[in-house]
């Protein structure tokens, strides 16, 4: 059993990942130790999970959904002393996969019951907290289109990315990383508290949620013919070794660009101005991870 856990509260997003959650809820009820107190609540609107998490009478509040649900629950838990659990069932599941939490429901339930709690950092993009990644460029433009797509999933994301790529090849940025100024063209700029966007696409593969730093990956302009190699490096955790990327690390990152436009945090699109500030808040939130990952995340 989890150290000192007295009660779980499961916050279920019924629409994340496009799958019905009734069978999943039944499995949780069946596979979790019957001696452990638990409560199931269903979200019914954007932001609902944050309010429910803040008010939950539980030691561990579990986000049952994708990255958006995880972020909402985590926001509600900041400053409360309650721990975040994750039962991933979304389109990307970036933070869960970064923490070594399986998408297999039985394995994820076992982590909740038998895992351990570590204290993780979170990032901020201006005043908005994020827990996995945030950034600007091609991925932000795609996130904006993906949010309005009639279908979810990796194939929809790839389709939107390809259509966006055909019309846009990057812009120039000025970065200040802990005071050091860097001018660079870029197709993508990602600040990572964790190591990936989701689906094991590790854009900041050296990032740790416990080091008090943000990792920054700048993807330089590249040719269409280079996409297969870049994609392979991304999926194998070798993005930082590509000749088309530059990697940095810092506590405060100031980004300037010529015009306002899309940005994203934890996969959710937003609109930002010509100046964006990324910062890190160390040791801000307890999160349940597999015991084998306690010293690796």
N, C-alpha and C positions, 0 to 999 in steps of 0.2 A: 504493500500500500504506500501511496505517496506520503512523504514525510509530513506529519502533522495535519494532513488534509482531513477536514471534518465534513465538508460539503462541496459538491460541484453544482454549478449552474451552467447549463448548456443553452447557448443562444443560437437558435437555428434560423438561418436565412433560407426560406423555402424556395427561392428562385436562383440561387447561385449555382453556376455550372450547368443550368438547364435541366437539373435532375430532381425528381421527387425525393423528399427527405423522410417520408414515413418509414420506409424499410430501414433506413440508417438509424433513426431514432429508436426503432424497435431493437436493432442490434446493440446499440449502446445500453439500453435498459437490460438486455439479456446478458451481455458480456461483462459489464462492470460489476464488481463485487457487490452483492445485494446489501452488504453491511454498510456500504458507503452511501450517505445521503446525497440525493441529487434532485434537481429541478430542471424542467424543460420549458423554455419560453421561445416563442416565435416572433421574429421581427416582421413588421408589416409596412415599413416605409424607410426611406433613407434617413440615417441618423438615429433610428430607433435603438439599434444595438448599443450605441454610446450611452444613452439614458438608462437602458436596462442594466448594462454592466456597472454603471456608477452606483445604482441602487441595489444591486444583487446582494442577497444575504448568503455569501459563499466564500470559501477560501480560494477556490480556483474557478474562474469564469472562462468557459470554453467557447471559442468562436467556431461554429459549425457552418462553414461556408468558404468563400474564396478570400483573396487579398483585401477586397473592400470591406468584408465583414470583419476580418482580422483587425484591420486598421480602426474600424469603428469601435470594436470591443476594447482594443488597446487604449484608445483615447479615453474611454470611460474609466479605465483602471488607473490611469496616471495619478499618483498621489494618494491612492486609496489603501495601499498595502496588500491588495488582492493580486493573485497571480493570474497570468494569461495562459490558457491552454488552447491548443489548436487541433481541430479535427478537419483536415483540409478536404474540400470537395468543390473547388472552383476551377476557373479556366487556366490559371497560372500557378497559384499556390507558392509564390516566391518565398515568403518568409518561412513557411513550414518546411520547404525543401532545403532552404539554407540552414535550418536548425536540425536537419536530419530526421524530420518527422515524416513517416510514410503516408502515401495516399491510400494504402490498404487500410480499410476501416478497423479491422481487428488489431493490426499492429499499432495504429494511432491510439486506439482505446487502451492498449497495453501500456503505451508510453504515459498516458495520463495517470494510470493506476500505479505504475512501477517506476516512472522516470524520476528526474530530480529537477530542482528549480535553480536557475541561474539568473543573475541580474544583468539585463541588457541595456545598451544605449538606445537612444532614438535620434534621428536627425530632424532638422527643421529647414523648410524652404520658405524663406521670409518668416511669416508667423505660423505656418502650417506644419504640424508634426508629421513625420513619416518614419516608417519602421524598417523598410526594406531599401528601396531606391527612389530617387527623384532626379529629374533632369529636363533637358531641352533638346530639340533637334528632331530627327526623323522619328524616333520612338514616341516623342510627345505628340507629334502630328498624327501618327498612326493611332495612338491611344484615344485621341479626340474623335477620329473616324470610327474606331472600334466600338466606342461607347454608344454610338448611334446605329451600329450595324444590326440587322434583323436576326443574325445568328451569332453565337459565341464560339469559342474554341480556337485551337491553334491554326487550323486551316483558314478560318476567316481572318485571323491576325496576319498570316503570311500574305494573303491576297491583298489586304489593305496596305501592307508594307510595300508590296511590289508596285501597286498603283501609285503610291506616294513617291516612291523612289524614281519613277519614270519622269516626274515633273520637278524634282527638287534635289539638289546635290550639295547643299551645305551653305554655310555663311561664316563670317569672321567674328571672333570673340576676343574679348580682353578678360583675362582671369587674374585675380589676386588670391593667392593661396597662402594664408598666414602672412600676408604682407608682400609676398614675392609676386611680381607682375610677369604675366606670360601672355603673349599675343599668338593666336593660332586660328587657322581655319578648322572647321569641324562639321561633320555630318550629325554626330551625336555627342552629347556631353552628359555623363551620368555620375551622380554622386551616390555612393553605396554605403549604407550602414551595414547591410548584408551583402551577399555575393552575387545576387542574380535578379533579373526581371521576373522570372518564373519559368516553369517547364525546364529547369536546369540550364537555362541560357545565362551563363555566368559572366556578366558584363564587368563586374568588379571582383574577380576571383580570389583576390587576397584579402578581401574585407573581413573584418571580425566585428560582431555585435557587442564586443566587450572591451575594445581597445581604446575607447575615448576619441576615436578618429573617424573621419570619413575618407573613403577611397574614391578617387576621381579617375574615370576613364574618358579620354578624349579620342573619339574615332575620327581620324583624318579623312578627307575626301578620297574616294577609291573608285575604281572602274567596275562596271557591272560584271565583267569576267572574273573579278576577284571575290565575288559574293560567296561561292561555294567554300573557298578556303577560309574566309572570315567566319562563315557560319560554323564550320567544323571547329575552328579555334574557340569560338564562343561556347559551343556545346561540350567541349572537352576541358574547359577551364583554362585555356591557354590564350585568351584574348589579350592579356597583357604582354604577350611575347610577339604579337603581330607587328610588322613594320608600319602598319596603318593605325596603330594606337599609341597613345602616350598615357602614362600612369602617374598619378600624384597622390599625396596623402596630406591631410591637414585637419585642423579644428574649425577653421572658418574660411569659406571660399566665396569670393565675390565675383559674379559673372556679369559682364556688360555686353550688350549686343545692339545693333543699329535700330531695331524696331521691336515693338511688343509682339507677342505671339504665344503659341501654345507652350505649355510646360506640363509636367506630370509629377505626381507623388503616389507611390505604391500602386501605380497603374491607372490612377484616376486622373483624367485630364483637367487642366485649369488654364486660365489665361494669365500671363504675367507680363510685366513691363520690360523696359530696356535694362534694368538692373535687378539682379536676383541674388540674394544672400543665402548660402547654405551653412548651417552650423550643426554642432552635435551636442546633445545633452547626455552626459555620461551616467551610467548606472541608474536609469530612470524607471525600470519596470522589471518585475519578476516574471519569468516565462518558464514553462515546463518543457524540458527537452529530454531526449533519450539519455540514459546514464552514460552511454558510450560516447556521447557528443559533448559532455559537460566541459571538457577541457579543449574542445576543438572549434567551437562556434565563435 
